[in-house]
Every structure is written in structure tokens, then in C-alpha cells.
Amino acid sequence: MKHLVLAAAAALSMTGGAFADDLIGNWRTAADDNGNTGMIAVTQCGEMLCGTLTEAYDGTGAVMASDNVGRQIIWDTVNNGAGEYSGQLYSPDRDRTYRSRLQLAGDELVVSGCVLGGAICREGGRWQRTN
């Protein structure tokens, strides 16, 4: 019995890296101030999560050139439990970095962020999972 309890405890302590996080995958952003959207690939980056802009789209949905493709859009992101994440978020349309709050609900991610200790906040809309 003692060996079974120890094995279960060891297995639980390793689950952090053993299972993929629900946020990992491809996400289509909401339209920005310019009407453009993007594809964000969220991956594991060490102990945290990060997301890179892999493709940019204009207001019609057509692929467009962007200097931000390849740029990390979210980083230092951690799972706080109950589908809530926090970290850093870069907004290309405003050229500003926000302290992020991401709320996962199935295949939808509600994105928001604040600067100046929460004095100025912005709703980033709802991102849709594409995979």
C-alpha cells in the first residue's frame, strides 16, 4: 500500500509537464483598431506559455504582410486555474504591452489587458480556437 501511495504522489507531481495545457494551439484574434486579425500559435515556453503571431489578415480576411509576423504576442503566461491565465500581451495596433488576463471557455478565449497598475485597461475581444 505504501508503494502505491508513493507512486501516486510521484505521478501527481509530474503532471505539470506531462499534460498539454488547454490554451496550447492556434487562435484567431478579434479584429484590432484597424480591423485586422491574426493567427496566434500558443506553445509551452519553459514553465510558462507564449504565443507567436504566425499570420496576419486584413479586414476582408485576406492574408497580409506584417512586420509583426513572427513576433511573440503573449509571453510569461501562467495558468491560474479555472480557465484563467495571466501574463504579458503585446498589442501591435497600439504598439503597447499589457498585463494580460485571458479567460478560456471551450474554444473561445476572452482577452483583456491593463497598463499602469490597472489604471488603463483594454478589452481585446474574443479569440477563436482554429485547431
C-alpha positions in Angstrom: 0.0 0.0 0.0 2.8 2.4 0.9 4.4 1.9 -2.6 1.0 2.6 -4.3 0.7 5.9 -2.4 4.2 6.9 -3.2 3.7 6.1 -6.9 0.5 8.1 -7.0 2.2 11.1 -5.3 5.1 10.9 -7.8 2.7 10.8 -10.7 0.8 13.8 -9.5 3.9 15.8 -9.0 4.9 15.2 -12.6 1.6 16.1 -14.3 2.5 19.8 -14.8 4.8 18.9 -17.7 3.2 15.6 -18.7 -0.1 17.0 -20.0 -0.7 19.7 -22.6 -2.3 22.9 -21.4 -5.7 23.7 -22.7 -4.5 27.0 -24.1 -1.9 25.4 -26.4 -3.0 25.6 -30.0 -3.9 28.1 -32.7 -6.1 31.1 -32.0 -7.7 33.7 -34.4 -7.7 37.1 -32.7 -10.6 39.5 -32.7 -10.3 42.5 -35.0 -8.0 45.2 -33.8 -8.4 49.0 -34.1 -7.6 48.7 -37.8 -10.0 45.9 -38.5 -7.1 43.4 -38.9 -6.9 40.0 -37.2 -4.1 37.5 -36.7 -3.3 33.8 -36.0 -1.5 33.2 -32.7 0.2 29.9 -32.1 0.3 29.3 -28.3 3.0 26.9 -27.1 4.9 25.9 -24.0 7.9 28.1 -23.3 9.7 26.5 -20.4 7.4 26.6 -17.4 5.1 29.2 -19.0 3.1 29.7 -22.2 3.8 32.0 -25.0 2.1 32.9 -28.3 3.6 34.0 -31.6 1.8 35.8 -34.5 2.1 33.3 -37.4 -0.1 35.1 -39.9 -1.9 38.5 -40.3 -5.2 39.2 -42.1 -6.7 42.4 -43.3 -10.3 43.4 -42.7 -11.6 41.2 -45.6 -9.8 38.1 -44.1 -7.1 38.1 -46.8 -3.5 37.3 -45.7 -1.5 40.5 -45.5 2.1 41.3 -44.9 3.0 42.5 -41.4 6.3 43.2 -39.7 4.7 41.6 -36.6 4.5 38.1 -38.1 7.0 36.0 -36.1 6.7 38.3 -33.1 5.8 37.0 -29.7 2.3 38.4 -28.8 1.8 36.7 -25.4 4.5 35.6 -23.0 5.2 34.8 -19.4 1.7 33.4 -19.3 0.7 31.1 -16.5 -2.4 29.0 -15.8 -4.2 30.3 -12.7 -6.8 27.6 -12.7 -10.5 27.5 -13.6 -9.6 28.5 -17.2 -7.9 31.8 -16.2 -4.5 32.8 -17.4 -2.3 35.9 -16.8 1.0 37.1 -18.3 2.1 39.7 -20.8 0.3 40.7 -24.0 1.6 42.9 -26.9 -1.0 44.8 -29.0 0.5 45.6 -32.4 -2.2 48.1 -33.3 -1.3 50.3 -30.3 2.3 49.3 -30.0 1.8 48.7 -26.3 2.4 45.8 -23.8 -0.3 45.0 -21.3 -0.5 42.8 -18.2 -2.9 40.2 -19.6 -6.0 38.4 -18.3 -7.1 35.5 -20.5 -10.3 33.6 -19.8 -10.7 30.3 -21.6 -14.2 29.0 -22.2 -14.1 26.0 -24.6 -12.9 27.1 -28.0 -13.2 30.8 -27.1 -10.6 33.0 -25.3 -11.7 36.3 -23.8 -8.7 38.6 -23.8 -8.1 41.8 -21.8 -5.1 43.7 -20.5 -4.1 46.6 -18.3 -1.2 49.1 -18.0 -0.2 51.5 -15.3 -1.1 49.1 -12.5 -4.6 48.6 -13.8 -5.3 52.3 -14.4 -5.9 51.8 -18.1 -7.5 48.6 -19.3 -8.4 47.3 -22.8 -10.8 44.6 -23.9 -9.0 42.5 -26.6 -12.2 40.8 -27.7 -12.8 37.1 -28.1 -10.3 34.9 -29.8 -11.4 31.6 -31.5 -9.6 28.3 -31.5 -8.8 27.2 -35.0 -7.5 23.7 -34.4 
